[in-house]
Amino acid sequence: MAWPTVFENVAAVIVLMIDTFMVASLGRAAVAATGLTAQPKFFLMAPVFALNAATGAIIARKRGEGDRDKANTAAKIILSLALGYSLVIGLLCIAFGSQIVELCGGNSDTSTMATLYFKVNMGFLAFTSLTMMCSAIQRSMGNTKIAMYAHVASMVINVVFNYLLIYGHFGFPKLGVLGAALATVLGTIVSFGIVFYSLKKQSLFINLGGLLKSKIREGHDILKSVLHLSTNFMSEDFIKRFSFLLIGIMAAKTGTEPFAAHQVGMSLLNLAFALGLGMQVTSVTLAGNAIGQKNIPLARTYTKNCLLSGLCLGLVAGLLIYFWGENFFAIYFTDVRFLSIGKGICQIVAFILPIQICQVVYSGSLRASGDIRYTLIASTITLGVLNVAIDFVLTIVFDFGIQGIWIGTLAAQTTLAVMHLFRFSSNKWEKKKI
């Protein structure tokens, strides 16, 4: 179950890097313009990410219970909420896109391009949201390959049309940043078509027929569960993003070269962490199914197997990063000082990776059980408080430089992994309800 999700996430990070390189040919202002829209986009999509996380937990549990009617009702409620929110936010972003970009730091060089890029992407947010929800539904039923096929098709379309529309090759118009935005939208529409069409199979636990027959007004308890889970997931996501914002500000104060190395290091960590995301999706699905069957020993076994697999992958990836990770930095810059900073970051990333994978596997199973209040509290303590505090002390007070940022991340992830381990080792999560 895990490998399609692992491949999907690795490919997504690689395509994002390719996108950046292709836009970079238009100049620094174009790169800055597209990057400028990332934070407001992620901020506005926080409820969508929360619904996506809730989908995995609820559908996996209902599938384990064998309750097809409630599973279809839950899926219909989630899809309706995602569609309604996306349409409203999309229209608001089209209407007030320029004001949002200016608020996020747009200037005379970037505002026009950033606004255009932002409006196109957010205007088609409904396709992005529904694709995420349909993919989550398929994964929760164990069909991870469908989501992978859809995502890979989207990425291929994105790269091809980036080439055609950014530069104007083969008779296509040369649209620059607008072309990059349209390529992303086209890829998303193709992806949505694949995952939505895949739900037409009547043999699936959740299918289009079941969705059409289900009635939202009869699912008050399910709606309550969806909103409860989503609210907690969204709170956790906001805490993480706010802490990342503060950490980013502290990292920027270390200097241009260290901060640039920090950004590349984050790209490397995200690329390697695709392994962990794959194992987390698997732990949510399998543990959630087992919990729905009221088979706690099986849920524990699934979690431990996901943990062992993820740990092995993390250790191998960690060793590769420790000894050869600086070559990744050489793709971006050749300056000796930059590569020296990058080597130091790689040595810390190598330790962070296996610990972070263990942490997300445990959190996946805890979320599947409905123990979301604990994961929220644990994330608040470690990522929202501890990580920021350690980074401040090491970077600002003791002047450790960018190394202090990464040491703080290692300490926070280790603490969070230990907290999740102790929680999973207890029996408190076994009796939680969604």
The 8 nearest C-alpha neighbors of each residue, nearest first, counted from 0:
[[1, 2, 143, 281, 141, 3, 4, 142],
 [0, 2, 277, 4, 281, 278, 3, 5],
 [1, 3, 5, 4, 0, 6, 277, 7],
 [4, 2, 6, 5, 144, 147, 1, 143],
 [5, 3, 277, 7, 6, 2, 1, 8],
 [4, 6, 277, 2, 274, 8, 7, 3],
 [7, 5, 3, 9, 4, 8, 2, 10],
 [6, 8, 4, 10, 147, 5, 9, 3],
 [7, 9, 11, 273, 5, 10, 6, 4],
 [8, 10, 6, 12, 273, 11, 7, 270],
 [9, 11, 13, 7, 8, 12, 6, 14],
 [12, 10, 8, 14, 9, 13, 7, 15],
 [11, 13, 15, 9, 14, 10, 270, 16],
 [14, 12, 10, 16, 15, 11, 17, 9],
 [13, 15, 17, 11, 16, 12, 18, 10],
 [14, 16, 18, 12, 13, 17, 11, 19],
 [15, 17, 13, 19, 14, 18, 12, 20],
 [18, 16, 14, 20, 19, 15, 21, 13],
 [19, 17, 15, 21, 16, 20, 14, 22],
 [18, 20, 16, 22, 17, 21, 23, 15],
 [19, 21, 23, 17, 18, 22, 16, 24],
 [22, 20, 18, 23, 19, 24, 17, 161],
 [21, 23, 19, 24, 20, 25, 30, 18],
 [24, 22, 20, 25, 26, 21, 30, 19],
 [23, 25, 22, 26, 21, 20, 27, 29],
 [26, 24, 23, 22, 29, 175, 27, 30],
 [27, 25, 23, 24, 28, 29, 30, 22],
 [26, 28, 30, 29, 31, 23, 25, 24],
 [27, 29, 31, 30, 26, 109, 32, 108],
 [30, 28, 32, 31, 27, 26, 25, 33],
 [31, 29, 27, 33, 32, 28, 23, 34],
 [30, 32, 28, 34, 29, 33, 35, 27],
 [33, 31, 113, 109, 29, 35, 30, 34],
 [34, 32, 30, 35, 31, 36, 113, 29],
 [35, 33, 31, 37, 36, 32, 30, 38],
 [34, 36, 32, 33, 37, 31, 113, 38],
 [35, 37, 34, 33, 39, 38, 117, 40],
 [38, 36, 40, 34, 35, 39, 41, 33],
 [37, 39, 41, 40, 36, 42, 35, 34],
 [40, 38, 42, 41, 36, 37, 43, 103],
 [39, 41, 37, 43, 38, 42, 36, 44],
 [42, 40, 44, 38, 43, 39, 37, 45],
 [41, 43, 39, 45, 40, 44, 38, 237],
 [42, 44, 40, 41, 45, 39, 46, 88],
 [43, 45, 41, 47, 42, 46, 40, 48],
 [44, 46, 48, 42, 47, 43, 233, 49],
 [47, 45, 49, 48, 44, 233, 50, 229],
 [48, 46, 50, 44, 49, 45, 51, 81],
 [49, 47, 51, 45, 50, 46, 44, 52],
 [48, 50, 229, 46, 233, 232, 52, 51],
 [51, 49, 53, 47, 229, 52, 48, 54],
 [50, 52, 48, 54, 49, 53, 132, 47],
 [51, 53, 49, 54, 50, 55, 48, 56],
 [54, 52, 50, 56, 51, 55, 228, 229],
 [55, 53, 51, 52, 57, 56, 58, 50],
 [54, 56, 139, 52, 53, 58, 57, 135],
 [55, 57, 367, 53, 59, 54, 58, 60],
 [58, 56, 60, 54, 59, 55, 53, 61],
 [59, 57, 61, 60, 55, 70, 54, 56],
 [58, 60, 287, 139, 288, 62, 284, 56],
 [59, 61, 291, 287, 63, 288, 57, 58],
 [62, 60, 64, 58, 63, 70, 66, 59],
 [61, 63, 65, 59, 64, 60, 58, 288],
 [62, 64, 288, 291, 292, 60, 61, 65],
 [65, 63, 291, 61, 292, 62, 66, 60],
 [64, 66, 62, 63, 67, 61, 292, 291],
 [67, 65, 64, 61, 68, 69, 70, 62],
 [66, 68, 70, 69, 65, 71, 204, 62],
 [69, 67, 71, 70, 66, 72, 213, 209],
 [70, 68, 72, 71, 67, 66, 73, 61],
 [69, 71, 67, 73, 68, 72, 61, 58],
 [72, 70, 74, 68, 210, 73, 69, 205],
 [73, 71, 69, 75, 213, 74, 70, 76],
 [72, 74, 70, 76, 71, 75, 69, 221],
 [73, 75, 71, 77, 72, 76, 78, 70],
 [74, 76, 72, 78, 77, 73, 210, 79],
 [77, 75, 79, 73, 74, 78, 80, 215],
 [76, 78, 74, 80, 79, 75, 81, 73],
 [77, 79, 81, 75, 80, 76, 82, 74],
 [80, 78, 76, 82, 77, 81, 75, 83],
 [79, 81, 77, 83, 82, 78, 84, 76],
 [80, 82, 78, 84, 79, 83, 85, 128],
 [83, 81, 79, 85, 80, 84, 125, 78],
 [84, 82, 80, 86, 85, 81, 79, 87],
 [83, 85, 87, 81, 86, 82, 80, 88],
 [86, 84, 125, 82, 88, 87, 83, 124],
 [85, 87, 89, 83, 84, 88, 125, 82],
 [86, 88, 84, 90, 89, 85, 91, 83],
 [89, 87, 91, 85, 90, 86, 92, 84],
 [90, 88, 122, 86, 121, 92, 87, 91],
 [89, 91, 93, 87, 92, 88, 86, 94],
 [92, 90, 88, 94, 93, 89, 95, 87],
 [93, 91, 96, 95, 89, 94, 90, 88],
 [92, 94, 118, 90, 96, 91, 95, 122],
 [93, 95, 91, 92, 96, 90, 97, 118],
 [96, 94, 92, 98, 97, 93, 91, 99],
 [95, 97, 92, 99, 93, 98, 114, 118],
 [96, 98, 100, 114, 99, 95, 101, 110],
 [99, 97, 101, 95, 100, 96, 102, 114],
 [98, 100, 102, 96, 97, 101, 95, 103],
 [101, 99, 103, 97, 102, 98, 105, 114],
 [102, 100, 105, 98, 104, 103, 99, 97],
 [101, 103, 99, 100, 104, 98, 105, 97],
 [104, 102, 100, 101, 105, 99, 35, 39],
 [105, 103, 101, 102, 106, 100, 35, 110],
 [104, 106, 101, 110, 100, 109, 103, 107],
 [107, 105, 110, 109, 108, 104, 101, 111],
 [106, 108, 109, 110, 105, 111, 101, 112],
 [109, 107, 106, 28, 110, 111, 105, 112],
 [108, 110, 32, 106, 112, 107, 105, 28],
 [109, 111, 105, 113, 106, 112, 107, 114],
 [112, 110, 114, 113, 109, 115, 108, 107],
 [113, 111, 115, 114, 109, 110, 32, 116],
 [112, 114, 32, 110, 116, 115, 111, 33],
 [115, 113, 117, 97, 111, 116, 112, 96],
 [114, 116, 112, 118, 117, 113, 119, 111],
 [117, 115, 113, 180, 114, 119, 118, 177],
 [116, 118, 114, 120, 115, 119, 113, 121],
 [117, 119, 93, 121, 115, 122, 120, 116],
 [120, 118, 122, 116, 117, 121, 180, 115],
 [121, 119, 117, 122, 118, 123, 180, 116],
 [120, 122, 124, 89, 123, 118, 119, 117],
 [121, 123, 89, 119, 120, 124, 118, 93],
 [122, 124, 121, 125, 120, 126, 119, 89],
 [123, 125, 121, 127, 126, 122, 85, 89],
 [126, 124, 85, 128, 123, 127, 82, 86],
 [127, 125, 129, 124, 128, 123, 130, 188],
 [128, 126, 124, 130, 125, 129, 187, 131],
 [129, 127, 125, 131, 130, 126, 81, 124],
 [128, 130, 132, 126, 131, 127, 133, 125],
 [129, 131, 191, 127, 133, 128, 132, 126],
 [130, 132, 128, 134, 129, 133, 135, 127],
 [131, 133, 135, 129, 134, 130, 51, 136],
 [134, 132, 136, 130, 135, 131, 194, 129],
 [133, 135, 146, 137, 131, 136, 132, 130],
 [134, 136, 132, 138, 133, 137, 55, 139],
 [137, 135, 133, 139, 134, 138, 132, 140],
 [136, 138, 142, 134, 140, 139, 135, 133],
 [139, 137, 143, 141, 142, 135, 140, 136],
 [140, 138, 59, 136, 284, 141, 55, 137],
 [139, 141, 137, 138, 142, 136, 59, 62],
 [140, 142, 138, 139, 143, 137, 0, 284],
 [143, 141, 138, 137, 144, 140, 145, 139],
 [142, 144, 138, 146, 145, 141, 3, 0],
 [145, 143, 147, 146, 3, 142, 148, 4],
 [146, 144, 148, 147, 143, 142, 149, 194],
 [145, 147, 134, 149, 144, 143, 148, 150],
 [146, 148, 144, 150, 7, 145, 149, 3],
 [149, 147, 145, 151, 150, 146, 152, 144],
 [150, 148, 190, 152, 146, 147, 151, 193],
 [149, 151, 153, 147, 152, 148, 190, 146],
 [150, 152, 154, 148, 153, 149, 147, 155],
 [153, 151, 155, 149, 150, 154, 148, 156],
 [154, 152, 186, 150, 190, 156, 151, 155],
 [153, 155, 157, 151, 156, 152, 158, 150],
 [154, 156, 152, 158, 157, 153, 159, 151],
 [157, 155, 186, 159, 153, 154, 158, 160],
 [156, 158, 182, 154, 186, 183, 155, 160],
 [157, 159, 161, 155, 160, 156, 154, 162],
 [160, 158, 156, 162, 161, 157, 155, 163],
 [159, 161, 163, 182, 162, 157, 158, 164],
 [162, 160, 158, 179, 164, 165, 159, 163],
 [161, 163, 160, 159, 165, 164, 166, 158],
 [164, 162, 160, 168, 167, 161, 166, 165],
 [163, 165, 178, 167, 161, 173, 166, 160],
 [166, 164, 175, 178, 174, 161, 173, 162],
 [165, 167, 173, 164, 168, 163, 162, 175],
 [173, 168, 166, 172, 171, 164, 163, 165],
 [167, 169, 163, 170, 171, 166, 162, 164],
 [170, 168, 171, 167, 163, 172, 164, 166],
 [169, 171, 168, 167, 172, 163, 173, 164],
 [170, 172, 167, 168, 169, 163, 164, 173],
 [173, 171, 167, 174, 164, 170, 168, 166],
 [167, 174, 172, 166, 164, 165, 175, 171],
 [173, 175, 178, 165, 177, 164, 172, 176],
 [174, 176, 165, 178, 177, 173, 166, 179],
 [175, 177, 179, 178, 174, 180, 112, 116],
 [178, 176, 180, 174, 179, 175, 116, 181],
 [177, 179, 164, 174, 165, 181, 175, 176],
 [178, 180, 176, 182, 161, 177, 181, 165],
 [181, 179, 177, 183, 178, 182, 116, 120],
 [180, 182, 184, 178, 183, 179, 185, 177],
 [183, 181, 157, 160, 179, 185, 184, 180],
 [184, 182, 157, 186, 180, 181, 185, 187],
 [183, 185, 181, 187, 186, 182, 188, 180],
 [186, 184, 182, 188, 187, 183, 181, 189],
 [185, 187, 153, 156, 157, 183, 189, 184],
 [186, 188, 190, 184, 185, 189, 153, 127],
 [187, 189, 191, 185, 190, 186, 126, 184],
 [190, 188, 192, 186, 187, 191, 153, 185],
 [189, 191, 149, 187, 153, 193, 188, 192],
 [190, 192, 130, 188, 194, 189, 193, 195],
 [193, 191, 189, 195, 190, 194, 196, 188],
 [192, 194, 190, 196, 191, 195, 149, 197],
 [195, 193, 197, 191, 196, 192, 133, 149],
 [194, 196, 192, 197, 198, 193, 191, 133],
 [195, 197, 193, 198, 194, 199, 192, 191],
 [196, 198, 194, 195, 199, 193, 200, 145],
 [199, 197, 206, 196, 200, 195, 207, 194],
 [198, 200, 207, 197, 206, 196, 201, 208],
 [201, 199, 202, 198, 203, 206, 197, 207],
 [200, 202, 203, 206, 199, 208, 207, 198],
 [203, 201, 200, 204, 206, 205, 199, 198],
 [202, 204, 205, 201, 206, 200, 198, 140],
 [203, 205, 67, 206, 202, 140, 62, 201],
 [206, 204, 203, 71, 209, 70, 67, 207],
 [207, 205, 198, 209, 208, 199, 203, 201],
 [208, 206, 210, 199, 209, 198, 211, 205],
 [207, 209, 211, 210, 206, 212, 201, 199],
 [208, 210, 212, 206, 207, 211, 71, 213],
 [209, 211, 207, 213, 71, 208, 212, 75],
 [210, 212, 208, 209, 213, 207, 214, 75],
 [213, 211, 209, 210, 208, 214, 71, 207],
 [212, 214, 72, 210, 211, 209, 71, 215],
 [215, 213, 216, 217, 72, 212, 218, 211],
 [214, 216, 218, 217, 76, 72, 213, 75],
 [215, 217, 214, 218, 219, 213, 222, 72],
 [218, 216, 215, 214, 219, 72, 213, 220],
 [217, 219, 221, 215, 216, 220, 222, 72],
 [220, 218, 222, 221, 217, 223, 216, 215],
 [221, 219, 223, 222, 218, 224, 217, 225],
 [220, 222, 224, 218, 223, 219, 73, 225],
 [223, 221, 225, 219, 224, 220, 218, 226],
 [222, 224, 220, 226, 221, 225, 227, 219],
 [225, 223, 221, 227, 222, 226, 433, 228],
 [224, 226, 222, 228, 227, 223, 229, 221],
 [225, 227, 229, 223, 224, 228, 230, 222],
 [228, 226, 224, 230, 225, 229, 223, 231],
 [227, 229, 225, 231, 230, 226, 53, 224],
 [228, 230, 49, 232, 226, 50, 231, 227],
 [231, 229, 233, 227, 228, 232, 226, 234],
 [230, 232, 234, 228, 233, 229, 235, 227],
 [233, 231, 229, 49, 235, 234, 230, 236],
 [232, 234, 236, 49, 230, 235, 231, 229],
 [235, 233, 231, 237, 236, 232, 230, 238],
 [234, 236, 232, 238, 233, 375, 237, 231],
 [235, 237, 233, 239, 238, 234, 232, 240],
 [238, 236, 240, 234, 239, 235, 241, 233],
 [239, 237, 235, 241, 236, 240, 383, 242],
 [240, 238, 236, 242, 237, 241, 243, 382],
 [239, 241, 243, 237, 242, 238, 244, 236],
 [240, 242, 244, 238, 243, 239, 237, 245],
 [241, 243, 245, 239, 244, 383, 240, 246],
 [244, 242, 240, 246, 241, 245, 247, 239],
 [245, 243, 241, 247, 242, 246, 240, 248],
 [246, 244, 242, 248, 247, 243, 249, 241],
 [245, 247, 243, 249, 248, 244, 250, 242],
 [246, 248, 250, 244, 245, 249, 243, 251],
 [247, 249, 245, 251, 246, 250, 244, 252],
 [250, 248, 246, 252, 251, 247, 245, 253],
 [249, 251, 247, 252, 248, 253, 258, 246],
 [252, 250, 248, 258, 249, 253, 254, 247],
 [251, 253, 249, 250, 254, 248, 258, 255],
 [254, 252, 251, 250, 400, 401, 257, 258],
 [255, 253, 252, 257, 256, 258, 251, 250],
 [254, 256, 258, 257, 259, 251, 253, 252],
 [255, 257, 259, 258, 254, 260, 337, 336],
 [258, 256, 260, 259, 254, 255, 401, 261],
 [257, 259, 261, 255, 251, 260, 256, 250],
 [258, 260, 256, 262, 261, 257, 255, 263],
 [261, 259, 257, 263, 258, 262, 341, 264],
 [260, 262, 258, 264, 259, 263, 257, 265],
 [263, 261, 265, 259, 264, 260, 258, 266],
 [264, 262, 266, 260, 265, 261, 267, 259],
 [263, 265, 261, 267, 262, 266, 260, 268],
 [264, 266, 268, 262, 267, 263, 269, 261],
 [267, 265, 263, 269, 264, 268, 270, 262],
 [266, 268, 264, 270, 265, 269, 271, 263],
 [267, 269, 265, 271, 270, 266, 272, 264],
 [270, 268, 272, 266, 267, 271, 265, 273],
 [269, 271, 267, 268, 272, 273, 12, 9],
 [272, 270, 268, 273, 269, 274, 267, 316],
 [271, 273, 269, 274, 275, 270, 268, 276],
 [272, 274, 8, 276, 275, 271, 9, 5],
 [275, 273, 272, 5, 277, 276, 271, 278],
 [274, 276, 356, 272, 278, 273, 277, 279],
 [277, 275, 279, 273, 278, 274, 280, 272],
 [276, 278, 5, 4, 1, 274, 280, 275],
 [277, 279, 281, 275, 276, 280, 1, 305],
 [278, 280, 360, 276, 282, 281, 363, 277],
 [281, 279, 283, 277, 278, 282, 284, 276],
 [282, 280, 278, 284, 279, 283, 1, 285],
 [281, 283, 279, 285, 286, 284, 280, 302],
 [284, 282, 363, 280, 364, 367, 281, 286],
 [285, 283, 287, 139, 281, 59, 282, 286],
 [284, 286, 288, 287, 282, 283, 281, 289],
 [285, 287, 298, 289, 288, 282, 283, 284],
 [288, 286, 60, 367, 59, 290, 284, 285],
 [289, 287, 63, 291, 59, 60, 285, 286],
 [288, 290, 292, 286, 298, 294, 291, 287],
 [291, 289, 293, 287, 292, 288, 294, 295],
 [290, 292, 63, 64, 60, 288, 293, 289],
 [291, 293, 63, 289, 64, 290, 294, 288],
 [294, 292, 290, 291, 295, 289, 64, 63],
 [293, 295, 289, 292, 297, 290, 296, 298],
 [294, 296, 298, 297, 290, 293, 299, 289],
 [297, 295, 299, 298, 294, 300, 289, 301],
 [296, 298, 300, 299, 295, 294, 289, 301],
 [299, 297, 286, 295, 289, 301, 300, 296],
 [300, 298, 296, 302, 297, 301, 303, 295],
 [299, 301, 297, 303, 302, 298, 304, 296],
 [300, 302, 304, 298, 299, 303, 286, 297],
 [301, 303, 305, 299, 300, 304, 282, 306],
 [304, 302, 306, 300, 305, 301, 307, 299],
 [303, 305, 307, 301, 306, 302, 300, 308],
 [306, 304, 302, 308, 303, 307, 278, 309],
 [305, 307, 303, 309, 304, 308, 310, 357],
 [306, 308, 304, 310, 309, 305, 303, 311],
 [309, 307, 305, 311, 310, 306, 304, 312],
 [310, 308, 312, 306, 311, 307, 305, 313],
 [309, 311, 313, 307, 312, 308, 353, 306],
 [310, 312, 314, 308, 313, 309, 307, 315],
 [313, 311, 309, 315, 310, 314, 316, 308],
 [314, 312, 353, 310, 316, 311, 315, 317],
 [313, 315, 317, 311, 316, 312, 353, 310],
 [314, 316, 318, 312, 317, 313, 311, 319],
 [317, 315, 313, 319, 314, 318, 312, 320],
 [318, 316, 349, 314, 320, 315, 319, 313],
 [317, 319, 321, 315, 320, 316, 314, 322],
 [320, 318, 316, 317, 321, 322, 323, 315],
 [319, 321, 324, 317, 323, 318, 322, 349],
 [322, 320, 346, 318, 349, 319, 345, 324],
 [321, 323, 319, 320, 324, 318, 325, 346],
 [322, 324, 320, 325, 319, 326, 321, 327],
 [325, 323, 320, 326, 327, 345, 321, 322],
 [324, 326, 342, 328, 327, 323, 341, 338],
 [327, 325, 329, 324, 328, 323, 330, 338],
 [328, 326, 325, 329, 324, 330, 267, 331],
 [327, 329, 325, 330, 326, 331, 341, 338],
 [328, 330, 326, 332, 331, 327, 333, 325],
 [331, 329, 328, 327, 332, 326, 333, 325],
 [330, 332, 329, 328, 333, 327, 263, 260],
 [333, 331, 329, 334, 330, 328, 337, 338],
 [334, 332, 329, 335, 338, 331, 337, 330],
 [333, 335, 337, 336, 332, 338, 329, 339],
 [336, 334, 338, 337, 339, 333, 332, 340],
 [337, 335, 339, 338, 334, 340, 256, 341],
 [336, 338, 340, 334, 339, 335, 341, 256],
 [339, 337, 341, 335, 340, 336, 342, 334],
 [338, 340, 336, 342, 341, 337, 335, 343],
 [341, 339, 337, 343, 338, 342, 336, 344],
 [342, 340, 338, 344, 339, 343, 260, 325],
 [341, 343, 345, 325, 339, 344, 340, 338],
 [342, 344, 340, 346, 341, 345, 339, 347],
 [343, 345, 341, 347, 342, 346, 348, 340],
 [346, 344, 348, 342, 347, 343, 321, 324],
 [345, 347, 321, 343, 349, 344, 348, 342],
 [346, 348, 344, 349, 350, 345, 351, 405],
 [349, 347, 351, 345, 350, 346, 352, 344],
 [348, 350, 317, 346, 347, 321, 351, 352],
 [351, 349, 348, 347, 352, 353, 317, 354],
 [352, 350, 348, 409, 354, 349, 355, 353],
 [351, 353, 355, 354, 350, 349, 313, 348],
 [354, 352, 313, 356, 355, 310, 314, 351],
 [355, 353, 357, 351, 356, 352, 413, 358],
 [354, 356, 358, 352, 357, 353, 351, 412],
 [355, 357, 275, 353, 359, 358, 354, 309],
 [358, 356, 354, 360, 355, 359, 306, 353],
 [357, 359, 416, 355, 356, 361, 360, 362],
 [360, 358, 362, 356, 361, 357, 279, 363],
 [361, 359, 279, 363, 357, 362, 358, 306],
 [360, 362, 363, 364, 359, 358, 419, 365],
 [361, 363, 359, 365, 360, 364, 366, 358],
 [364, 362, 283, 360, 366, 279, 361, 365],
 [363, 365, 367, 283, 366, 361, 362, 282],
 [364, 366, 362, 368, 370, 367, 363, 361],
 [367, 365, 369, 363, 368, 371, 364, 370],
 [366, 368, 56, 287, 364, 283, 365, 369],
 [369, 367, 365, 366, 370, 431, 364, 428],
 [368, 370, 433, 366, 431, 371, 432, 367],
 [371, 369, 365, 366, 368, 428, 372, 373],
 [370, 372, 374, 366, 373, 369, 375, 231],
 [373, 371, 375, 374, 370, 376, 231, 369],
 [372, 374, 376, 375, 371, 370, 377, 365],
 [373, 375, 377, 371, 376, 372, 378, 362],
 [376, 374, 372, 378, 373, 235, 377, 371],
 [377, 375, 379, 373, 378, 374, 380, 372],
 [376, 378, 374, 380, 379, 375, 373, 381],
 [379, 377, 375, 381, 382, 380, 376, 374],
 [380, 378, 383, 376, 377, 381, 382, 375],
 [379, 381, 384, 377, 378, 383, 382, 385],
 [382, 380, 385, 411, 378, 379, 384, 383],
 [383, 381, 386, 378, 379, 384, 385, 380],
 [382, 384, 379, 242, 238, 380, 381, 239],
 [385, 383, 380, 387, 381, 386, 382, 388],
 [386, 384, 381, 388, 387, 382, 389, 380],
 [385, 387, 382, 411, 407, 389, 388, 384],
 [386, 388, 390, 384, 385, 389, 391, 246],
 [387, 389, 385, 391, 390, 386, 384, 392],
 [390, 388, 392, 407, 386, 391, 387, 393],
 [389, 391, 404, 407, 387, 393, 388, 392],
 [392, 390, 388, 395, 394, 389, 393, 387],
 [391, 393, 396, 389, 390, 394, 395, 397],
 [392, 394, 403, 397, 390, 399, 391, 396],
 [395, 393, 398, 399, 403, 400, 391, 390],
 [394, 396, 391, 398, 392, 397, 393, 249],
 [395, 397, 392, 398, 393, 394, 391, 399],
 [396, 398, 393, 399, 395, 394, 392, 400],
 [397, 399, 394, 400, 395, 396, 393, 403],
 [400, 398, 394, 403, 393, 397, 402, 401],
 [399, 401, 394, 398, 402, 253, 403, 404],
 [400, 402, 404, 403, 257, 250, 253, 399],
 [403, 401, 405, 400, 404, 399, 406, 344],
 [402, 404, 393, 406, 399, 394, 401, 405],
 [405, 403, 390, 401, 407, 402, 406, 408],
 [404, 406, 408, 407, 402, 403, 409, 347],
 [405, 407, 403, 409, 408, 404, 402, 410],
 [406, 408, 410, 390, 389, 404, 405, 386],
 [409, 407, 405, 411, 406, 410, 386, 412],
 [408, 410, 406, 412, 351, 407, 411, 413],
 [409, 411, 407, 413, 408, 412, 414, 406],
 [412, 410, 408, 414, 386, 381, 413, 409],
 [411, 413, 415, 409, 414, 410, 355, 416],
 [414, 412, 416, 410, 411, 415, 409, 354],
 [413, 415, 411, 417, 412, 416, 410, 418],
 [414, 416, 418, 412, 417, 413, 381, 411],
 [415, 417, 358, 413, 419, 414, 418, 420],
 [418, 416, 420, 414, 415, 419, 421, 413],
 [419, 417, 415, 421, 420, 416, 414, 422],
 [418, 420, 422, 416, 417, 421, 361, 423],
 [419, 421, 417, 423, 418, 422, 416, 424],
 [422, 420, 424, 418, 423, 419, 417, 425],
 [423, 421, 419, 425, 424, 420, 418, 427],
 [422, 424, 420, 425, 421, 419, 361, 428],
 [425, 423, 421, 422, 420, 426, 419, 427],
 [426, 424, 422, 423, 427, 421, 428, 429],
 [425, 427, 429, 428, 424, 423, 430, 422],
 [426, 428, 429, 425, 430, 422, 431, 423],
 [427, 429, 431, 426, 430, 370, 368, 365],
 [428, 430, 426, 427, 431, 368, 295, 290],
 [431, 429, 428, 427, 432, 426, 368, 369],
 [432, 430, 369, 428, 429, 370, 368, 433],
 [433, 431, 369, 430, 368, 370, 429, 428],
 [432, 369, 224, 431, 57, 368, 228, 56]]
